[in-house]
Amino acid sequence: MTAAVMASDGSYDPVISKLITSLKESEGLSDEQDLGFLQNLLQSKELNALVNVHSKVAKINKDDRIAPLLSSSMQVLLETLELLAPRCHISPLCREIFHLLQTPHLQSLLFAHDAIAQKDFYPHLPEIPVEVDEDEETIKIVQLVKSNEPLCAGAQSAEPIVGATIKTDEETGKIIIARIMHGGAADRSGLIHVGDEVIEVNNINVEGKTPGDVLQILQNSEGTITFKLVPSDGKLDQRESKVRVKAYFDYEPENDPYIPCKEAGLGFVRGDILHIVSQDNKDDSYWWQARKEGEKTTRAGLIPSRALQERRILHERTAKEPNGEAKKGSCASICATPPGSPNPNNPCRGPKTKKIMYDTAENDDFDRELIATYEEVAKLYPRPGVFRPIVLIGAPGIGRNELKRRLVARDPEKYKSPVPYTTRSMRPGEVAGREYLFVTREKMEADIAAGKFIEYGEYKGHLYGTSGESVKSIVNAGCVCVLSPHYQALKTLRTAQLKPYIVHIRPPATFESLKQTRTKARAKSTFDETNSRGFTDDEFQEMIKSDERINFLYGHFCDDEILNGDLTEAFEKLVELAAKSESEPLWAPTSWVQ
């Protein structure tokens, strides 16, 4: 007979083992039958299991509270939705889970769980005031390890050091912390704040020194850096915002003469999604801190704010005449403040919504557009049975109508294109409602005046157009509406009600490659009503020029683009993008998601 009982984890239970030992020592003093009964009882599996349960419950009760496994269940839910979305059309189980995870009750439950796990319900107590003599200042000493992060002063830059910028206070002449870069060493320490006054750096007094002098001290430092600081009166909120924007221009900080710190800049290209982590610096409203979406662990970088970029664009466009020569008396010649550091009181500062005429020298009919800088975006999740219209824009003759025709022919029950209206007479072989909807000029002009058409135009004395109601009826019927309108129709199509997925159909990059691909395919000119001849060189040149204008004016509104060199490859790409728009969560204007 064993002398102890084995616990579930393979160890002996010390209490029962002690009891059995005591019984053995008492064998001469007690009845042998009773001893055998007790020994069998103490060595039974049932009693051993009960003791194990009791021990674990007792251990749990000793803890003050049970800690949550995680405090970011809502983030896990959102990541799960992104993983499930592409599979919803394949697996019914994925589709059911996808819709279940979007229910308000479940999301509210997880939101409440995270709030409790993060202890957000606790009151936020003010900091304990430090009692000091009236004639003394509170001093804090902060030590940081020198790292590959920038510390910059004004327009001067230094070796990468601690992830902050410094400047001279205009009123006191003292060196103060001007900006803390999110994710940098100074930010991670939690000990340095915007507005802190720098007294000493590595035991060197900085009184009377310039920011450049301080940078030189830091550059010559090795290992750790010790700051002696006077805390600012109030700490600015350094919590990251949740704002995401889509960039509508390219930015290279190394080529920006006005950025406070080139090493701290964040470069990006048009179409990038940026996470704006800070945009409320009261002392510097012209620079935001941002990361590229998905780069959660990297230090934030500086990018021009919307106000600054709008001012720059206005400055560049109004400073030149169409012939490229500087305009006399323009803002470029009479404004003392450079565009990189604008003065809010400057009378030359243009309104944010000022509209500019493009290519005025060519006297074309391109529309005036708002200045394109950033647009706030959020993830737009697909909805069952409600499909986003697919809008193909591009230069005349580029092949967007043929791509539309092939997509509709591929699945006529799913993909549909609205029938256009016209005021011309019906031709032999045509059927009303198939090729066109034939109406009188008076009727169509009245509907145009009432805003019922998303696009319209006149050709050889006859009006043509597409009504907005015809687009909505296709969407409401659970079909995918496919459009190939004039690019100016984006003004009326790009709305929160329709939520179009816009694809720019583009020609090959050069005249030679465009001509070669069309000649090889024996393409017929769409500029000729009879389609009896190929494209001319002038038509190829006009196609390229028109594409460049469209890209300049409206390219930033496009969700994707297709290079139509080979029609078969271009169509395969269109089918791929159509499936993407139906099944994947994609970035869209915030107003479309709310």
N, C-alpha and C positions, 0 to 999 in steps of 0.2 A: 504494500500500500504506500502510495506516495506521501511525502511529508508536507506538501503544499498544493495549492490550487493554481493552475495556470490562468493568467488573464488573457483577454482576447488578442492582445498584442504580443503574446509569448512570454510575458514577465509574470512573476509570482505575485499574487496579491499579499501584501505584507500583513494585513490584519488577520486574514484566514490562516495564513502560514503560522502566525503566532498562536492562534487558537489550537491548531492541530498539535503543535509542539507541547503546549500546556496539557492537552489530553493525554499525550504519550507519557508525560511525567506523572500523570495521575492514575495510570492504569492499575496500580496496586491499591488505590483508595476507593475506587468506584466499581460499579457492576460492569462486567465485561460486555454484556449485551447492550447496555446504554452507551458505552464508549464506542462500540462498533457502529451503532446507529448515528451517533454524532459525527464520527469520522466520515461515514458515507454521505451524510448530509452536507458537510462542509466541502467535500470533494465533488459534489454533483455539479453538472454543467448548468443546471437551471439557477442554482444559487450564485454560481460564478457570474452568470450573465446579469443577474439582478444587481450584484455588487458593482459591476462595471458601469451599468446604467446610472446607478446612484452616484458613483464617483464623478461621472461626466456632468450630471445635472448639478451637483454640488459645486463643481468647478465653474460652471456657467454662472451660477447665482452669485459667485464671489465677484464677478466682473461688474463694474458700474453700468456699462451699457454695451450692447453688441455693435461692433463697428460694421458699416456697410462694405460690401465687396467692391463697389465702385460708386463714384459720384457723378458720372457723366453718361448715364443711360440714354439721355436724349440724343447725345452725339453718336452713340452706338446705333441708335434707331435710324438716324439720318444716313449713316454709312451703310447700314443694312439695306435701306431703300435704294441707294445708288447701286448696290450690287444686285438687287433683285430686279430692278427696272428693265435691264436688257433681256431678262429671261421670262418676263411675264407673258409674252406672246407664244412661248414654247411650252411652259409648264403650267397647268391649271393650279397646282399647289402653290407655286411661286406667286401667281396672280392673286390667289386668296390671301396669302400672307402679306403681300404688298398692300392690298386694300385694308387689311386688318390693322396694319401698323400705321395707317393714316387716319384712323378713327380718332375723333377728338377726345373721347373718354380715356383711351389707352395713353395718348400723348400727355393728357393732363395728369394722369396717374404718375407717369415717369417724370414729368416736370416737378411734381410735388415731392417725389422720392429724391430727386437731385437736390432740391432746395433744402430738404431735411439733412441729407448726407453732407452737404456743404455748410450746414449750420447757418444758412442765410436768414433764418428766423430769429437768430440772436440779436439783441440790440447792439448798435455800434456805439461804443462808449468813447467819449473824447479822450485824447491823450492826457496823461497826467502832467500838469504843468511843472516845470522845473523852477524851484525857488532860487533866485539869484539876487545879489545885491543890485540896487538900481544903477550903480556906476560900473557894473561888470557885464560883459557879454557872454552868452552861452557859446561855448566852443565845442566842436566835435572833431575828433581825429579819425579819419577813414584811411585804411590801407588796402590797396588793390594790387593785384598781380598784373604787370604789364602784359598786354595781349595784342593780338592782331586786329585791333579795332581803332577807329579814328577818334582823335581829339582835335577839333579845329577851332579857329578863332576868326570870326568874320569871314572875309574872302580868302584868308590864308589857310593853308592846310599843313598838317604835321604828319609824322610817321604814325601808323595805326597804333593806338595806345589803349584808351579806356572806353570809347563809345559815348562821347559827350562833346558839346561845343561850348566855348566860353566867349565872353565879350566884355567890353568896358561899359559900365553903367554911365549913361549920358549925364545924369545929375550928380552922382557922387564921385565918379572917376574910378570906382573900385572894380576889380575883376570879379565877375559873377558867372555862375553856371547858366548858360542860355538855353540849352536843350539837352535832354537825356534821350539817347537812342534806345527805343524799345528792343529788348533782348540783348543789349550790350552789357559789358561788365559793370558799368555804373548802375544800370537799371537792375541787374540781377542782385547786386549788393543790397539794394533797398535803403542805402544810407546817404546817397547823394541826390539832391533835388534841385529842380529849376529854381533859380533865385538865390541859392546858397552863395555866400561871399567867400572867395578864396583868399586866405591870409598867408599860408605858407605851402610850399610844395617841396617835399624832401628837406625840410628844415631851412629852406631859403625863403625869406620874406619877399612877397611880391608887391608890397606897397610901392606905388610910383612906377611899376613896370607895365608894359603893354601886353596884350594877349600873345603877341609874337614872342616876347621874352619868355613868357610862361611855357609856351610850346617848345622853345629851345631847351628849357630846363628838363621838360618831360622827354624830349628826344634823347638827351644825354643820360637819362636815367637807365639803370639796369635792374632787372628783377622786380621788386615791389616798389610801389609809389605811395607815399604818405601825403595825404591832404589834411591841412588844418583849415576848417571851415566855420563860418558863422551861419547857423541855420536861417533860412528865409522865414518871413513872418507866416506865410501860409504855403502849404504843399499843394501843388497842382495835381489833379487826378491823373494818374499814369495808367489807369486801366485801359486795355485795348478796346477799341470800338469794334463793332461787327459789320461795318460798312464794306461792301465790295463794289468796285467800279470796273467798267470796261474802258480801256484806254482807246482814245480815238486819234492818237498821234504817236509818232516815234520820239523817244527821248534818250539822249546820250549825255550823261552828267559830265563826262570828261571833256565835252565840247561846249559846256555851258559856262560862260565867263561870270555869271552872277550867282552861282550856287555857293552857299556859305562854306561848303566842304566837299570837294570833288570825291574824296575817298569815301564819304558817307552817302554819296548819291546812289540811286537805284535806276539802272537803265531798263527800258522796256520798248516794245514795238506795238504798233497799232493792233488791237484785238486782244492783248494780254488782259487777264483778269487780275486786279490788284486788290489786296486787302489793306484798306486804309486803317492803320492802327491808331493814328493820332492826327487830328485836324483842327484842334481847338486851342493852339498856342496863341494866347492873347498878344504876346509880344512879337509874334512873327506869323502873320496869317497867310503868308505867301509860300510857305513850305509845309508839306505834309510828310508824315512818316508812313511808309508802306512796305509790304512784302508782296511778292508774287504768290498767288493763290496756290496752296499746297506746300509751300516752303515754311512750315510752322516753326522749325527750330532755328532758322537763320535770324540774324540781327536785322531790324528794320532799316530801310534806307530813305534818303530824302528824295522827294519828287516835287515838281512845281504844283502849287494848288490850282484849283479851277480859276480863281480870280487872277492869278499871275499869268497863267497860260492864255486866258482870254485877252488880257492886256497885251501880251506879246504878239499874238496873232493880229490884233487890231493895229498895233504899232507897225508891224511888217507890211500889212496890206495897204495901210493909208499913207505910208512913207514913200511909195513909188507910184508913178504914173504908169499906164499900160505899156509905155515904151521902155520902162525900166529905169528912168531918170528920177532923181529925187524931186519931190513936189515942193515948190516954194511955199514957205509958211506952214509946212506940215508939222505934225506933232514931233517928227524926228528932229526938226531944226529949232523948235521953240520950247520944248520941254526939257527942263534941267534934270529931271529925275530919269535915270535909265530904266528901260523896261524890266530889268531884272529886280529892281527894288522900287516899285511904284509908290507914289505919294497919293494917299486917298483923297487929299484935298486938291490935287492937281486938276486944273480945268480941262486938260487934254485927255483925261481918263474917260474912255468911251463906255457906254452902258453895256452890261453883260449880254443883252439880247440884241445888240446892234446887228443888222443884216448887211451882208456884203454882196455886191454884184460880181460874179465870176466871169472872166474872159470878156470883159466889156469891149476890148479892142476888136473882137471878132463879131460883135453884135449878134450873138446867138440868143436863144430863148431859154437858157438855163435859169432855173429859179434861184431866188435869193435864199440863203440858208443861214440858220443859227450857227454860231461859232462852235465847232466840234472840239471838245476837250475830253471830258469823262461823262459816263452815264452810270448811275447806280443800278446794280443788277442783283438778281437772286436766282436760285435754282427753280426752274419751272418743270414740275413733274408731269408726265403724260397722264391723261385721264381716259378711262375706258370709253370707247365709242365716240370720243370727241377729238378729232384730228386737226392739227394746225395746217392751214393752207400753205402750199408750197409755191413760192413766188420766184420766178426766174426772170432776172433782169440782165440786160446786156445790150451791146451795140447792135444796131440794125444789121442783119445779115450774118450774125455770129452763130445762129443755129438754135436759139432757145425755143422757137416754135416747133422745130422738128423734134427736139428733146421732149417737149411737152406732149406732142402727138404720140411718140413712142411709149411714154410712161402711161398715158391713158389707154393705149391699145394693149398694153401688157396686162391690165386688169380693169376692164371697163366698168365693172360693178363697184370697184373700190375707188378708182381715180376718175374724177370727172372735171371737165372744164366748162365754165359758163359760156352760154351762147351770146355773142356780141350783138349789139343793136346797130342798125344802119338806116339812113334815110334814102339810100339809092333804091332803084327798082330791082325787082327780082329777075335774075337771069335764067335762061333756059337750063333745065337740069337741077336748079336749086329748089330746096324745099323749105318753106317757112318754118322756123324753129329749129332747123338742123344746121345750116351754115350761118344764118343770121336771123334775128328778129327784125322784121321790116316795119318801120313806123314812119309817120310823117315828120317833116322837119319841125313843124310847130310843136308837136308833141315832145320830140326829143329836146328841143331848146327849152321848153318849159321844165322838163325833168332835170336838165343840166342846171338850170337856174335854182331849182329846189335842192340841189346837192345830192341827187340820187345816183350819180355816176362816179365810180372810183377813177375812171380815166375816160377821156374823150378827145377827139380831134377831127380835123377836116381834111379830106383828101379828094382832089379833083371835084370840088363843089359838093361833096357829100359828107355827112357827119357819121362817125363811127364811135362806139363806146361800149363799156362794160358796166353794168349796174351793180351797186353794192348789195342790193337785195338778192341778186342771183348767186352771189358768193355765199351769203349767209344761208340761203336755202340748201346749198350743197353741204355745208358744214353741219347744219341742223339735221340733215338726213343721215348723218353718220358716215359720210364719204370724205375723201381727201380732195380738196379743191386745188387744182393745178392752174396757175396763172402765168402768163408771160407778158405783163403790161409794160408800158413806157415807164422808165425809171422814175419819172416825176410822180407816178401814181403811189409811190411809197408814202407820200404825205398823208394819204387817206387810208391806205391799207395797213400801215404800221400802227395799230391801235390795240388797246387792252381787250377789246371785244373779239378781234380776229386772231391776234397773236401769230402772225405769219412767220414761217421759216423761210428766210430770204437767201437765195443762192445767186451769186454773181457768175454768169457764164462769160468767160474771158477768152480772147484769141491767143494764139502762140505769141511769144515775146517779140519776135522780129517780123518785119515785112516779108523777108525771104521765106521763113518757115510757114507763115500764114499762107502765102501764095502757093508754096509747094504742097501743103496738105490739101488745099481746096482743088488744085489742079489734079493731084493724084486721085481724089475722090470724085472728080468730074462734077463738082458742085455747080449748080446753076444760080445765077444772080437773082437775089430776092428784090433787087432794085428794078428789075424788069418784070412787068406784069405777066408777060408770056412765058417767063422762065425758059427762054429759048437760047440763052447764051451764058457763058461763064462770067465771073467777076472781072472787072477791069482793075488796072493798077490803082487808078484814082479811088475806086471803091474800097480796095484793100487799105489804102492810106486813110481814108475816112473812117473805116471800121476801127483801126488802131487808135486814131485820134479821139473818136467818140468813146472808146473804152477807157482811155486815160481820163477823160472828163468825168465819166460816170464813177470811176474809182475815186477820183478826187472829191466829188460832191457827195456820193452816197455809199462809197465802199465800206465806211465804218459801220453802216447799218446792217451789213450782210453777215449772216451766220456762218457762211462757208462760200467757197468759190470752186468752180470747175474749169479747168483749162481744156477748151474744145479744140484739140488738134486732130485727134482721131475720134470720130463720132461714136464708134462702138465703145471705146474706153470711157468717153464722156458719159454715155448713157449708163454704163455699169456703175460709175461713180454716183450718178444721180439716184439710181435705185438704192445704193448703199446709204446715201444721205436721207432719202425718204424714209427708210427703215429706222434710221437713227432718230429722226424727228418724232417718230411714233412711239419709240420704246425707251429712250434715254432721257434722264433729267438734264436740261440744258440751261445755260445762262440766258436770262431775258431781263428786260427792264423791270425794276421792282414793282412798278404800278401794275404790271401784268400778273404778278403773283399775289398781290394783296387782295 
